[in-house]
């Protein structure tokens, strides 16, 4: 069975979609948008001109900026999920009082993407939110933790 595409955003696809939408809003190419926050994209001449300490400071700032960008995306996805839930609750409440026919019209005129122009697709899911949470966790623990345990019974036995 195929995955990804419009219906499924597995593998960070929702982040890719948000980046495409944000880049489109600013009139730039998505790869240019990402290049601006990647320390690896600094020209070699710049790296040679600055000292190692200066380069590491800039690198750390760019890494923190990238983490902040993904955290902002997470917050946008959470807002979209909450917004979708409120629309569903409104639709259900209107159906209970007999206004089922006019609900879709009200939602279309007042609560649609056409009115707000969100960069987060309406079809975003809780799974997308969890994937972004995992991305943030991975970014934050990448340099600051030991990847494997040491000691234990295996090392005492000489294995």
N, C-alpha and C positions, 0 to 999 in steps of 0.2 A: 504494500500500500504506500502511496506517495505521501510525503510529509512536506511541510513548508507551504509556500504560496499564500494566497489571500486567507484561506480558512485557518491554517495552522502556522504558527510563527516559531516553530521549534528551532533551537540552536541560535538564539539571539536575534531572530528575525524581527521581533517587535522593535528592538533597539535600532536595527538597520532601517526599518520603516520610519521610525521617529526621526532619525538622522536625515533621511532623505527628505522628509517633510519640512524639517527645520532649515535644511540647506536650500530647499526650493523657496521658502519664505524669504530668505536673504539673497536669493538670486545667485547662489554659488553651487559649484559641483560638490556632491557629498564627500568625495575624497579630499578636496581642498578644505572643506569644513573640518575634517578629521586631522589633516596635516597640521593645522594651526595649533593643535594641542599635543602633538607628538614630538618628544625631544629627539627622537631618532631622525626626524625630518630637518633638523638644523643643518645648514650647509657645513661641509668639512672645514671651510675657511674660518667660520665662526668658532668652531671647536678648537682650532689651532691657536686662535688669537686670545682666547680666555684661558685662565688657569683651571686646573682640575677642580679646585674648590668652587670657583664661580660656575663652572659647568654643572657640578653636582647640585648646587643651589638651584639653578634654573631647571635642571632635570626634576628635582623634588617638587618644585612649584608646578611644573607641567603635569606630573603624576597626580598631585593633589587636585589640580584643576580637572583632570580627566575623571577622577573619582567623584568629584562634586557634580560634574555633568551627568554621570550615570545616576547619582542619587537624585538629581533633579528629574531625570526621566522616570525614575521609580515613583517619585511623588506625583508626576503628571499621570502615570498609569493608575495609581491609587485614586486620584481625583476622578479619572474617567470611569473607573469601576464604581465608585461611590455615586457618581452622576447617573450612570446606567441603572443602578439599583433604585435611586430616587425616581427615575422615570418609570420603572416597572411598578413601584409602589403607587405612584400617581395613577398609572393606567389601571391597576387593580382597584384602587379606591373609587375611581370614576365608574368602573364597570359595576361596582356594588350599588351605586346610587342610580344606575340606569343611563349613564352617559357614555356608554361604550362606543357608540358611533362617532361622537365628536372628539373623543380622546386623541385619536391619531391625528386629526386635523389640528388640535391645540398643540400637541407635541411637535408636529411638523413646523408650525408657525412660530413657536416660542422656544423650544428646546432642541432643535435639530443642529446638526453639524454645519448646516448652511448659515445658521445664525451666529455660531461661535467660532468656527474655523479651527478646531483643535488639530494639533499635529499627531495626536494619538488616535488611531482608528477606533471606531465604535465597537468593532468586533474583538477588542482586547479581552483577555481572559485572566482569571486568577493565576493560572499556570504561567502566563507571561510575567506577571508581577513576581512570582516566586523565582523565575529564572533571572530576573534583574537583581533580586535580592541576593541570589547565589553569586552573580557576577561581582557585586559589591563586596561580598564576603571574601571572594577569591582575590580581589584587588587589594583589600586591606590586610590580608594575611600572607600575601605573596612573599614579602621580605622579612616579616617580623616573627616568624615561627620556625621551629625545627620541624622538618618534614617527617622524620622518622624517630622513633624512640631509640634510646641507647640503653645498654645494660640489660637487665633481665636475666632469665634463666638460660637463654641461648648463649649469651656471651660468657656466662659463668662456666658453661660446659665446653667452651672453646669453639662453638659453631660460628 
